[in-house]
Amino acid sequence: MQFRDLPLVSGSEPFVGHMRTMRDDRLGFLNRLTREVDRVARIDTFGRDAAVVNHPEVLHELLVENARTFDKTEMMRFALYPLAGEGLFTSNGELWRRQRKLMAPLFHPAQLQRYAADMVSCAARGQEEWRDGQTLSLAKETTRITMSIAGKTLFDADTFTEADEIGDALTVALRWTAANSPSGLGVAHLMARKIVLELMNRVPLVPAGRLVKVADRLQSPLFVPGDDGRRLRAAIATLDAQVQRMIDARRAAPDKDDLLARLLLAKDDSGANMSDRQVRDEILTLFVAGHETTATALAWAVYCLTRNPDVYAAVEREVDALPGAPSFADLERLPLTLRVFKEALRLYPPLPLFARQTHVPATLDGCSLGAGTVVIVCPWALHRRADLWPEPERFDPDRFLPEAEAKRPRYAWLPFGAGPRTCIGMAFATIEGQLVLASLLRHARFEPLAEEVPEVSATLRPKNGMPMRVRLRKAATVGPPLSGSTSSTPRATGRQASAPRRSDP
């Protein structure tokens, strides 16, 4: 089967294809993919071949079996480059393999136990100033907490007092990323890069080394004009300054044993250290990945609980049964808390869409793809397949009971990706989500002040910040832990307020 034989997703416009919809109505576009894509379909992005995959079997083929055939896309690299550079999320090929090999041992589950206490203490600190009856933005509060955790556990840095400034800078950078993936600015850069690369083969008199440098430079924005550019440059400057402070502090205290210290000391197989720029890129990549996605997932988890009071009450009973503040040793006592976090990740995957790109001709689900074809994965759509998730809009943590998980295809749930490029911090984020959610629920009860909808940016943030009223509570400290059996948990009712209202594009 040829690429043009694939069904075309509806809504394509002359010349611009689906780009306008992807830019102006992102949530509507995700819902359209949910309705229309079964296995593989095609979309039009400014005349460039792009496919959408939405079936576990094809996802296994894409992300696992043929992982080496597909790289991160040029457009995503362009949009993320000002923030993440050549970090683990954006790099490809040998650079990515080298960095992954260097960093993977630092995130082994055996290394995570020592981080748990800091996770809980940062969560407690983040709640110290809450007052009974106070109205707050839950998304902002979870961001401050997870930013503090990222700074403390990964870099032994106290970023909490600067969280608002850093958070604002990250918001600017991530919104620019979302607005430019795709964008006309990105298309212009990448088309120019393609021309330069073709010149290397057609004009032998031009020094190849010089053209390679030009092509590499065109992978990222040469200049961003207007107010957007000014805001982006200011945001990156703020983040760079924070990173440099952490690097300087670590070099002044080389006895520290945290991730930053290990990054500065890490050597590849040839014995070479990372360059200062590479350390910067990895730090910002991990700093963003270490808090942004977990913060949004925590906020959505609390929101879903407030819309499902029976489940909320059951989770409160579970966390109240703990003998004290949650700890690493208590993880097995919090199975429902974990399931709630996983179900929130299903309904509101922090990365609702990501993509790969062929660097050589390939075949996917029997369809021939040329080199340079973009293949989009949409966890938002995958997590709403009724054949995999009955009544998919309903919040139901029991979908993640062990027996239910065993019956589903392995690649039906992809909040952390899959294959060799599975999120390196998956275990870290899962433990953090479980412990911080338990800490939040022991400390306060949350009352939503408005219905919330997602804003599809680089991540799936709550559009209105998730305003909540907090009622402080004293968690129960008596009574035995709940039984290890989870099947007695009250099942979520058919309320669907946890899912946003849909609007057709």
C-alpha positions in Angstrom: 0.0 0.0 0.0 1.2 3.5 -0.9 1.0 6.5 1.4 -1.6 8.2 -0.7 -3.9 5.1 -0.2 -4.3 5.9 3.5 -7.6 7.6 4.5 -7.3 11.3 4.9 -8.4 12.9 8.1 -11.2 15.4 7.4 -10.8 19.1 7.6 -7.9 19.6 5.3 -7.8 23.1 3.6 -6.3 24.0 0.3 -2.6 24.8 0.5 -2.3 24.8 4.3 -3.8 21.4 4.9 -4.5 20.7 8.5 -2.0 23.3 9.8 -4.6 26.0 10.6 -6.7 23.5 12.6 -3.6 22.2 14.4 -2.7 25.8 15.3 -6.1 27.4 16.1 -8.2 24.5 17.4 -5.8 21.9 18.9 -8.3 20.2 21.2 -10.8 20.0 18.3 -8.0 18.4 16.2 -7.2 15.9 18.8 -10.9 14.9 19.1 -11.1 14.6 15.3 -8.2 12.1 15.4 -10.1 10.3 18.2 -13.1 9.8 16.0 -11.5 9.1 12.7 -8.2 7.3 13.1 -8.3 3.5 13.7 -4.9 2.2 12.7 -3.1 4.6 10.4 -4.5 7.7 8.5 -2.8 10.7 6.8 -2.9 14.4 7.4 -1.6 17.3 5.3 1.0 19.6 6.9 1.8 22.2 4.3 2.0 19.6 1.5 4.3 17.3 3.5 3.5 13.6 4.1 2.4 13.0 7.6 0.6 10.0 9.1 -1.3 9.4 12.4 -1.0 6.1 14.2 -3.7 5.1 16.7 -3.5 1.3 17.3 -1.4 -0.7 19.8 -0.1 -3.1 17.2 1.1 -0.3 14.9 2.5 1.6 17.8 4.6 -1.4 18.8 5.9 -1.5 15.2 6.7 2.2 15.2 8.2 2.7 18.6 9.7 -0.6 19.4 10.4 -2.9 16.4 11.5 -0.1 14.0 12.7 2.5 16.6 16.0 3.0 14.8 14.2 3.9 11.6 12.4 6.9 13.2 13.9 10.0 14.8 12.5 12.9 16.6 10.9 15.2 14.0 12.7 18.2 12.5 9.7 20.4 13.4 9.7 19.3 17.0 13.4 19.9 17.3 13.0 23.3 15.8 10.3 24.3 18.2 12.0 22.9 21.3 15.6 23.9 20.4 15.6 27.3 22.2 14.6 25.6 25.4 16.1 22.1 25.2 18.9 22.3 22.6 20.4 18.9 22.1 19.0 17.4 25.3 17.8 13.9 25.7 14.3 14.7 24.5 15.4 16.4 21.2 18.6 14.7 20.2 18.9 11.9 17.7 21.3 9.2 16.6 24.6 8.6 18.3 24.4 11.7 20.5 21.1 10.5 21.9 22.4 6.9 22.4 25.5 8.2 24.2 23.5 10.5 26.5 20.9 7.9 27.3 23.6 5.4 28.2 25.3 8.0 30.5 22.1 9.0 32.2 20.0 5.8 32.5 21.7 4.4 35.6 20.8 7.6 37.5 17.1 6.9 37.1 17.1 3.2 37.9 14.3 2.4 40.3 16.9 1.3 42.9 18.2 4.8 43.0 14.8 6.4 43.6 14.2 5.4 47.2 16.5 8.2 48.5 14.4 10.8 46.6 11.1 9.9 48.3 11.7 11.8 51.5 12.5 14.9 49.6 9.4 14.5 47.5 7.2 14.4 50.6 9.0 17.2 52.4 8.8 19.5 49.3 5.0 18.7 49.1 4.6 19.6 52.8 6.5 22.8 52.4 4.4 23.8 49.4 1.3 23.5 51.6 2.6 25.4 54.6 1.0 28.7 53.6 -2.4 27.4 52.7 -5.2 28.7 54.9 -8.6 27.1 55.5 -11.1 28.4 53.0 -8.4 29.9 50.8 -8.9 30.1 47.0 -5.9 29.1 45.0 -4.8 28.0 41.5 -4.1 24.3 42.0 -2.1 24.1 38.8 0.2 26.8 40.0 0.6 25.1 43.4 1.4 21.7 41.9 3.9 23.4 39.6 5.6 25.1 42.6 5.8 21.8 44.4 7.1 19.7 41.6 9.6 22.4 40.6 10.9 22.3 44.2 11.1 18.5 44.0 13.0 18.7 40.7 15.5 21.2 42.1 16.0 19.3 45.3 16.2 15.7 44.2 18.0 16.2 40.9 20.3 19.1 41.7 20.1 19.6 45.5 19.1 23.2 44.7 16.5 25.2 46.5 14.4 26.6 43.6 11.2 27.0 45.6 11.5 30.8 46.2 12.2 31.3 42.5 9.5 29.0 41.4 7.1 31.7 40.2 9.8 33.4 38.0 11.1 30.1 36.6 7.5 28.9 36.1 6.6 32.0 34.2 9.7 31.6 32.0 8.9 28.0 31.3 5.3 28.9 30.4 6.6 31.4 27.9 9.0 28.9 26.3 6.6 26.0 26.2 3.8 28.2 24.7 6.2 29.3 22.0 7.1 25.7 21.4 3.5 24.8 21.1 2.7 27.7 18.8 5.6 26.7 16.5 5.0 23.0 16.1 4.1 23.4 13.3 4.3 27.0 12.1 5.2 29.0 9.0 8.4 30.1 10.7 9.4 26.5 11.2 8.4 25.4 7.7 10.5 28.3 6.2 13.6 27.3 8.3 13.3 23.6 7.4 12.6 24.2 3.7 15.7 26.4 3.6 17.7 23.6 5.4 16.5 21.1 2.8 17.7 23.4 0.0 21.1 23.7 1.6 21.5 20.0 2.0 20.6 19.5 -1.6 23.2 22.0 -2.6 25.8 19.9 -1.0 25.2 17.2 -3.6 24.7 19.5 -6.6 27.3 22.2 -6.1 30.6 20.5 -5.4 32.5 23.7 -5.5 30.9 25.0 -2.3 32.8 23.7 0.8 30.7 20.9 2.3 31.8 21.8 5.8 30.4 25.3 5.5 27.1 24.0 4.2 26.8 21.5 7.0 27.2 24.4 9.5 24.5 26.4 7.8 22.2 23.4 7.7 22.7 22.7 11.4 22.0 26.3 12.2 18.7 26.2 10.4 17.5 23.4 12.7 16.7 26.1 15.2 15.3 29.7 14.9 17.8 32.1 13.5 15.8 35.0 14.9 12.3 35.3 16.3 10.8 38.7 15.5 8.3 40.8 17.4 7.0 40.6 21.0 7.0 36.8 20.9 10.7 36.9 20.2 11.4 39.4 22.9 9.5 37.3 25.5 11.1 34.1 24.4 14.7 35.5 24.6 13.9 36.9 28.1 12.5 33.6 29.2 15.5 31.6 27.9 17.9 34.1 29.6 16.1 33.6 32.9 16.4 29.8 32.6 20.0 29.9 31.5 20.9 32.1 34.5 19.2 29.6 36.8 21.1 26.7 35.3 24.4 28.5 35.5 23.8 29.2 39.1 23.3 25.5 39.8 26.4 24.6 37.8 28.5 27.2 39.6 27.1 26.0 43.0 27.9 22.4 42.2 31.5 23.2 41.1 31.9 25.1 44.4 30.7 22.1 46.3 32.1 19.0 44.4 31.3 16.7 47.3 27.6 16.7 46.5 26.2 13.5 45.1 23.3 14.5 43.0 22.4 14.3 39.3 24.1 17.5 38.4 27.4 16.5 40.0 27.2 13.2 38.1 26.5 15.0 34.8 29.5 17.2 35.3 31.7 14.1 36.0 30.2 11.7 33.5 32.4 10.5 30.7 31.5 8.7 27.5 33.3 5.6 26.2 36.2 7.7 25.0 36.7 9.3 28.3 35.4 12.7 27.3 33.2 14.9 29.6 30.0 16.6 28.3 30.5 20.1 27.1 29.1 23.0 29.1 26.4 23.4 26.5 25.4 19.8 26.6 25.2 19.9 30.4 22.9 22.9 30.1 20.7 21.2 27.6 20.4 18.1 29.7 19.7 20.1 32.9 16.9 22.1 31.2 15.4 19.0 29.6 15.3 17.2 32.9 14.2 20.3 34.8 11.2 20.7 32.5 10.5 16.9 32.3 11.0 16.6 36.0 8.2 18.9 37.0 6.0 20.2 34.2 4.3 16.9 33.2 4.0 15.6 36.8 2.5 19.0 37.9 -0.2 18.9 35.3 -1.0 15.2 36.0 -1.3 15.9 39.7 -3.7 18.8 39.1 -5.9 16.7 36.8 -5.9 13.9 39.3 -7.3 16.1 42.0 -9.8 17.6 39.6 -11.0 14.2 38.6 -11.5 13.2 42.2 -13.5 16.3 43.0 -15.9 15.3 40.2 -16.2 11.7 41.5 -17.0 11.9 45.2 -17.2 8.1 45.9 -13.6 7.6 44.6 -12.5 10.7 46.4 -13.8 9.4 49.7 -12.1 6.0 49.1 -8.7 7.6 48.4 -9.0 9.8 51.6 -9.6 6.6 53.6 -6.6 5.0 52.1 -4.2 8.0 52.8 -5.7 8.5 56.3 -4.9 4.9 57.1 -1.2 5.6 56.8 0.7 5.8 60.2 2.1 9.2 59.3 3.2 11.3 56.3 3.5 9.1 53.2 6.9 7.5 52.6 8.6 5.2 50.1 7.8 2.3 52.4 4.1 3.2 52.1 3.9 2.9 48.3 2.4 -0.6 48.6 -0.3 0.8 50.9 -1.4 3.3 48.3 -2.7 1.2 45.4 -5.8 3.3 44.8 -3.8 6.5 44.9 -1.6 5.0 42.2 -4.5 4.0 40.1 -6.1 7.5 40.4 -2.8 9.0 39.1 -2.7 6.5 36.2 -6.3 7.2 35.3 -5.6 10.9 35.3 -2.7 10.3 33.0 -5.0 8.4 30.7 -7.7 11.1 30.5 -5.2 13.9 30.4 -1.9 12.7 29.1 0.7 15.5 29.7 2.0 15.0 26.2 -1.2 14.6 24.2 0.7 14.3 20.9 4.2 13.5 19.8 5.8 12.5 16.6 8.6 10.6 14.8 10.1 11.1 11.4 11.7 8.5 9.0 15.3 9.2 8.0 15.2 6.4 5.4 12.3 4.8 3.5 10.3 2.5 5.7 7.1 0.4 5.9 4.5 0.8 8.6 1.4 -1.4 8.9 2.0 -2.5 5.3 2.2 1.1 4.0 5.3 2.4 2.2 6.7 5.6 3.7 9.3 7.8 2.0 12.3 9.2 3.9 11.2 12.3 5.8 7.6 11.2 6.5 6.3 12.4 9.8 4.4 9.9 11.9 2.2 11.3 14.7 1.3 9.5 17.9 -1.7 10.9 19.8 -2.1 9.5 23.3 -5.2 11.6 23.7 -6.9 9.7 20.9 -5.4 6.3 21.9 -6.6 6.7 25.5 -10.2 7.3 24.2 -10.6 4.2 22.1 -13.8 2.5 23.2 -12.5 -0.9 22.3 -9.6 -0.5 24.7 -11.3 1.7 27.3 -15.0 1.1 27.6 -16.9 4.3 28.3 -13.6 6.2 27.7 -14.7 9.6 29.0 -15.6 8.1 32.4 -13.1 8.5 35.2 -12.5 4.9 36.5 -9.3 4.1 38.4 -10.3 0.4 38.4 -9.1 0.3 34.8 -5.7 -0.1 36.4 -6.4 -3.0 38.6 -3.7 -5.7 37.9 -6.2 -8.0 36.2 -7.6 -5.3 34.0 -4.2 -4.2 32.9 -3.2 -7.7 32.1 -6.1 -7.9 29.6 -5.2 -4.8 27.6 -2.6 -4.6 24.9 0.7 -3.3 26.2 0.7 -0.2 24.1 -2.8 0.9 24.9 -1.5 3.4 27.5 1.3 5.7 26.5 1.7 8.7 28.8 5.5 8.0 28.9 6.0 6.8 25.4 7.3 3.3 24.6 10.4 1.5 23.3 14.0 2.7 23.6 12.8 6.3 23.9 10.5 5.6 26.8 10.6 8.6 29.2 13.8 8.1 31.3 12.0 9.5 34.4 8.9 7.3 34.2 9.6 5.5 37.6 10.6 8.8 39.2 7.4 10.5 38.0 5.2 7.6 39.1 6.6 7.5 42.6 6.4 11.3 42.8 2.8 11.3 41.7 1.8 8.7 44.2 3.5 10.3 47.2 2.6 13.9 46.4 -1.0 13.1 45.7 -1.3 11.3 49.0 0.3 14.2 50.8 -2.1 16.7 49.2 -5.1 14.7 50.1 -4.1 14.1 53.7 -3.6 17.9 54.2 -6.6 19.4 52.5 -9.9 18.7 50.8 -10.4 20.5 47.4 -13.5 22.1 46.1 -13.5 23.1 42.4 -14.8 26.6 41.7 -15.4 26.1 38.0 -15.4 23.4 35.3 -11.9 23.1 33.8 -10.9 22.3 30.3 -7.4 21.5 28.9 -5.2 23.9 27.0 -3.3 22.0 24.4 0.1 23.7 24.5 3.4 21.8 24.6 1.7 20.0 27.5 -1.9 19.5 28.5 -2.3 22.3 31.1 -5.5 23.4 32.7 -6.7 26.4 30.7 -8.0 28.3 33.7 -5.3 27.3 36.2 -7.8 25.0 38.0 -9.2 27.4 40.8 -9.9 25.5 44.0 -11.0 26.3 47.5 -9.0 24.3 50.1 -10.5 23.0 53.3 -7.7 22.0 55.6 -8.1 18.7 57.3 -6.3 16.6 59.9 -5.6 13.2 58.4 -6.4 10.2 60.4 -3.4 8.6 62.1 -5.1 5.6 63.7 -6.4 2.3 62.4 -4.7 -0.4 60.3 -3.7 0.2 56.7 -6.2 -0.8 54.1 -6.2 -4.3 52.8 -3.8 -5.1 49.9 -6.8 -6.1 47.9 -8.0 -3.3 45.7 -11.1 -4.9 44.2 -13.3 -3.5 47.0 -12.7 0.1 45.9 -15.9 1.9 45.1 -16.2 2.1 41.3 -16.5 5.5 39.8 -20.0 6.5 38.7 -20.9 7.5 35.3 -20.2 11.2 35.8 -18.3 12.6 32.9 -17.3 16.0 34.2 -13.7 14.9 34.3 -13.6 15.1 30.5 -13.9 18.3 28.6 -16.8 19.3 26.5 -16.1 18.7 22.9 -16.5 21.1 20.1 -16.2 20.1 16.5 -13.7 22.1 14.5 
